[in-house]
Amino acid sequence: MPPPPPPRQDFPAFPFAPYPIQSEFMSFLYSALSSGPRALALLESPTGTGKTLSIICSALQWLLDHRDAAPERANGSGPAAAGGEDDDEPDWMRDFTPLPPKKGVRKKSETHPRRRQGTRKVGGSEKSEGTGENDGEEEFLLDEYESDGEEGTRPHAAGKRPHCGGGGGSSSSESEDEEEEEEATPKVYFTSRTHSQLSQFVRELKRTDFSGKLRTVCLGSRKSLCINMDVQKLGSANRINERCLELQKNKKSSKIKVEGDNKKGHRTKTSCGCPMLRNRSLQKQFRSEVSDHGALDIEDLAQIGRKVGTCPYYGARDMVRSADLVVLPYQSLLLKSARESLGLNLKNSVVIIDEAHNLADSLTSMYNSKVTSSQLRAVLSHLEAYLNRFQNVLGAGNRRYIQTLTVLTRSFLRCLISNEDCSSAVTSLTINKFLFSLDIDNINIVKLCQYLKESNIIHKVSGYANKLFFTENGAGDLNHGQQHGEGSSITSFQALADFLRSLLYCNDDGRIIVARHKPGGHSEDAYIKFVMLCAEKTFSEVTDDAHAVIMAGGTLQPIEETRLRLFPGLLPSDIKFFSCNHIVPPESILPIAVTCGPSGKKFDFSHSSRSSPTMIEELGRFLCNIVTIVPEGIVMFFSSYDYEKQVYDAWMASGTISKISKKKHVFREPRSSVDVEMILNKYKEAIQSCCSKGSGDTSVNGALLMAVVGGKISEGINFSDGMGRCVVMVGLPYPSPDDMELMETIKHIGNYSSTSSVAGDDESLSRDDECKVEPGFGILRKSGKSGQEYYENLCMKAVNQCIGRAIRHVNDYAAMLLVDSRYSHTSSGRGFSCPVEKLPQWIKTRLTCGQNYGEVHRLLLQFFKINKQIH
């Protein structure tokens, strides 16, 4: 193999002269991509350094150069030019594989109609025995199902959306053939956590020449892209997803006359239940218009969909195959079932994961599943009603699987309701122990999950439950019906199906959390949850296929934790790592560790001290002082919504809020993400209004925003310029050690096992799992260095995300106040490392420790006076 070309130094698509660190970033990324296949690189660049634009100009330049060089590499080698997907496959296999599907499909088309006809015949001729006097219930009957011999009949369509609308028969096939465009390969997949981050990426892309050179498609959720008003008004994402899929199941068939070649006849025309998907020609028009416009974000796609009158959600999905660049949210790329549904092919492509600082936790949470006791009761009642109604006309296969589902659901409910011998309300079990404890280890869950996927049982049972609800209650209260009828039924059934699929993982991949009904509490609080612990297995499905995986973010360190959790099989030397300082000059930031307040009281916001009235009062005095010094906007972060409310209520009662309001308008982050945008707009308007009027010593000079660590404001919102002249971080936001899911993760990372709990099936495991839960701090002490490091990193990553909201460009400036005496410690009393050691390098080198409030006050006055003169 020839040596890779030298790293590229010039990137002509960059819209202006890059800073040195931007050039270094782009050159490093280009070199990493050139070192593939299966290259892995982590690039750390502080927020506000032009990271997104640098990624675009480097990765897409590599894509063009790689394609230009492909004909040379493929000289005389056809398969290599086509992407090399069959390089490891012998000729006889490649020639043979197309034949069986043709025979199988033909056989299926011959046999399946007979099954359906037989079912309808039974349903129609034996109404007195099976279906009663009500007409129209045949739609809820299941096709005959046999699991043996069925394997492999449907998976060929798993990665492709069934096309709705248009004609049936041969014209439908022709229409699909027309749309099967050649796949662009390799392609670049860019993924980030939030909708706003993806929109920002598209905005940056539009600033470059690549917007017109490469075919770009942006994927979003149904909630963001659905233009069917009847579906959109349902509100929640789950109900929108359910209704969309249900409409596609409800296809309408009609016979139409056809003439040709001196022959007359009829063919069946099938149209989708959703009016936005019935006309395939409009879908083609949508794709054409999107291609003509270049790079578009979610809002642009929705707008074109409304203009054309067709579904932008599926329109965008149909464009993935021919796209050069696919922009999509985390879940669509990292979740295997989502990749299969969208038909994403990562083979030989580049995967770029932005905001990757918490990637391992984000990845495992996607594979979690949870089913509540109320959902289980709903599923059980619907299954029993369905089986009682149709058992005389259901085939043996369907009856057997429905009865098995009923048995499992009852077992799960008994597990949640029984709480004998004063056992702990919340317990943790391995998958095997959970199955053995319920005596359901003899059930073939693999085949049961296959049945749930292939039989359409979820929609049939939910549809019948919905019909029963309206029959009994009438159609007057539509909203009530949607909440308690079909919508909640599908949600409940899907939750059960997801949990059953989780039981297929290896015993050590995760844990089952059982939260039983507490005496005197609400039974709805009880739940069973699968918690995925093993991130490396799910991530390897991405890294094994891709040409290169690039992880980017403002703060990615510590690298060792990322390596151990996502790719433990790699040596540290196998991972390419890039890090740079901020582009802002050192005098534009002022990070201070604030150890005490104006009255000299030491700040200690640990869990045991933060709620004391004197601590909250001292924090109020501190804030009343700094609002007189800091111009424009202050963003203040608290560890939780509950603590923010406690502080705000205490300040309201003491008059502190009234004092602050004389200098700053006060806003609070809402719990509902829907209202965040409105609050941010009011906060921004208040700052702009104060700045435009000018201010004297006694007038209002800006605004204060009280926000929460881990909330929407801390993750994806930019507070540039006057929006964030000062960020105040109250305390160290360590997660609660009482969180059992967190403790299971720490035990997994630290290879921890207590003396009374061994990974076997002995009695000690049973006692430990079912009778007591070891306190969180006890687990932390025994979890070893890696477990403790992970716990600290969770805290400091959250701090870094919050304080990084402020500096957004080279001419920006801001102060960062870390309010807690622990920020000045060299090490903690429990042996934990010093918190400030985990701050980003560009902040750590400028950090000052304020030994008293007078020093903090002086530093702030001097800082804002100098920067006001400069800027």
PyMOL commands that set and color helices and strands:
alter all, ss='L'
color gray80, all
select helices_A, chain A and resi 20-34+51-73+78-81+91-96+99-125+127-131+137-140+155-157+169-179+195-206+210-213+222-225+229-232+237-249+275-277+280-293+298-308+312-317+330-334+336-342+356-366+373-390+396-417+420-422+431-437+445-454+457-473+478-484+486-502+523-525+535-543+559-566+572-574+586-588+613-626+641-654+656-661+673-693+712-716+721-724+740-749+763-771+776-782+784-803+821-824+835-838+841-844+853-870
alter helices_A, ss='H'
color red, helices_A
select strands_A, chain A and resi 39-44+188-192+216-218+252-260+263-271+325-329+350-353+369-372+426-429+510-515+527-532+548-553+576-579+589-594+632-638+664-668+702-708+726-730+814-819+848-850
alter strands_A, ss='S'
color yellow, strands_A
deselect
rebuild
show_as cartoon
